[in-house]
Amino acid sequence: MTERVLIKNLAALEDGPVTVSGWVDTVRDQKKVQFVVLRDESGAVQLVNPRTTDADGVVVADEPATTISGLSQGSFITITGELKHDERVKLGGIEVKLASIEVLSHAIPETPIAPDSSLDKRMDWRFLDLRNPKQNLIFRIQTTFEHALRTYWIDNDFIELHTPKLMASASESRAELFEVEYFDTKAYLAQSPQFFKQMAQSAGFGKIFEVGPAFRADPSFTSRHATEFTSIDSEISWIDSHEDVMKLHEDLMVAGFTAVKAKHGDEIKALFDVEIAVPTTPFPRIPLAEAKQIVKERGYEVPRDDDDMDPEGERQIAAYVKETYGHEFVFLTDYASSIRPFYHMRHEGDSSLTNSYDLIFNGTEISTGAQREHRVDVLIEQMKDKGMEQEELEFYLDFFRYGAPSHGGFGMGLARVLMLMLHQTSIREVTYLFRGPTRLLP
Ligand code: AMO
């Protein structure tokens, strides 16, 4: 394979012969001169072909003019030509005068989507939608963000896990559970790596992380729910409370945002008109009960008293935090045990509250974290309290019967982080291939 010159690197080359590959963005087939805008994953460049004329000034049908006339948008081509710097050229101040074109694949001329097509239509034709530089940037940002998190984890001696996604039991609640036929029995798709990341603590791994798929049979069509999503999980041992998990969580966010700003800050500003702000630590922390009170004083009452913060409540508390602390992140802490899973540790002396938190970013929940209950007798009591059957989770309880350290961790939806970071209105925009109740294709 010959080394390919990325279009973004052409500007740094001197005038002279070049070979470039990409897909056709536009063709302007004029009488005396032809222009093609060629794109690759890094940028776009203008190609120019002055047409040949005979002695009488009549245009001659020669190459590459004939091939250019037959080019459709989206065709993949490799060209050779003469690179020339010319500041009059609007597109990057360079131009390539064509010598030859090799067409690798002709595209059907009628493109099924346009930039103003509906999100649903764009998702039907996701591979074409992803040719848009804005979409391409989203996945570069995702790569940089994940890389920064991994670097943090690896530098701090975390072990990476790949936990199974086929399970014999539910991993969060029995609601939102996908059941699959598994030979002569049933299996369930993992809703989160929860139990197995806790198992790693009993295995003495100390600090772990996983970035992997999670499945929820959630029939809702909100902008922030998918039936399959990428979950970023981390779990650590020897913690004193959920405060230690929040410290880890904010360090990771700082690492991720610092890397994204450094590498893509200018492009994000140019394409999304968003200024990436690296958050300062500590992030504000507000107990949920207090947050509800603050929101109430602002004139919004969260529906039921013992319920979770609803989306409007999240937006309201985020607005308060932004005004008061100038911060885009806030930890809401100490959720009621009635709305938290059985494995969350409850307050010493007040079992109605848990050592837990949600992380809100730009007004939407991106993460849930907690200290876990590691004492098996208390864990069994908490299961009973929730009316759960013990039998199905005996394998999980065993993790705590043979010794376990204090521990805690969090799970965070990758797409939610990207959506809110880039001020997008739906996780569909930032998910490579979205899965929802009515979407299994492409
Ligand atoms: P929870 O169920 O709150 O907690 O999920 C954690 C985070 O995962 C993301 N998320 C989703 N993203 C897209 N579509 C969905 N349907 C969806 N459901 C959840 C959210 C959410 O904040 N085991 C615990 C975490 C822990 O305590 O470690 C858990 O799964 O961003």
Residues whose N, C-alpha, C, O or C-beta is under 5 A from the ligand:
A	BS01	AMO	Q191 S192 Q194 R216 D218 R224 H225 A226 F229 E365 I366 S367 T368 G369 A370 G409 F410 G411 M412 G413 R416
